[in-house]
Amino acid sequence: MMGKILILVSLAVVAGILLAGIVVMAIGGEANAKWSNVLMRYRVLAQAVALAIVLAVLYFSSQH
C-alpha cells in the first residue's frame, strides 16, 4: 500500500513540474527565458526519482 502511495506522489510531482513548464512556455517572454530550462532539469530529475521508486516498489513487492 505504501508503495502505491509513493508511486502516485512521484507521478504527481512529475506531472506538476510538467504542467508548470507548459504554463511558463505559454506565458513566454522573460518568464520563459528564466524558468524553462530550470523546470526541464527538475522534471528530468523527478522522472529519474519516480523511475527509481517504481523499480524499488516492484523489486520489494516481488520479495515474499
N, C-alpha and C positions, 0 to 999 in steps of 0.2 A: 504494500500500500504506500509506504513511504517513497519507494522508487517511482511510482506513478506520479506522485506529487512533485518530486524533483524534476521529472521529465517535463511535466506541464509548466512548472515555473520557468525552467530553462527555455522552453519553446516560447513562452510569453515574453520573456526578456528579449529574445532574438526578434520576435515579431514587433515588439515595441520600438526597438532600435531601428528596424527596417522602416517602420511607419514614420518615425522621426526623420529619417533620411529622405523619404519621399516628400514629406511636408517641407523640409528645408529646400529641396530641389524645386518644389513648386513655388516657394517664396522667391527664390532666385536672388540675384544681386549680391550684396555684401554678406548676407547670412549664408548663402550657398558657398561662397568662396571660403568663408571661415570654418564652417561646420561639416561640409560634405565629406571631405577626406577623413576627418576625425571620426565621424559616425560610421564610415565604412570600415575603418580599422576596429572600432568597438564591435561592429557586427560580426566581423570575421573572428575576433577573439571569442565572442559569445557563442558563435556557431561551433567553434572548437571545443569549448567547455560543454556545450549541450551534447555534442557527439560523444565526448568522454563520459558524460553522465549516462547516456543511453547505453553505451558499451558496458559500463560498470554495472548498471542495473541488469542488463541481460546476462552478464557473467555471473553475478551473485545470485540471480534468481534461478539459474540452471544448477547451482550447487544445492544439493538436498541434504 
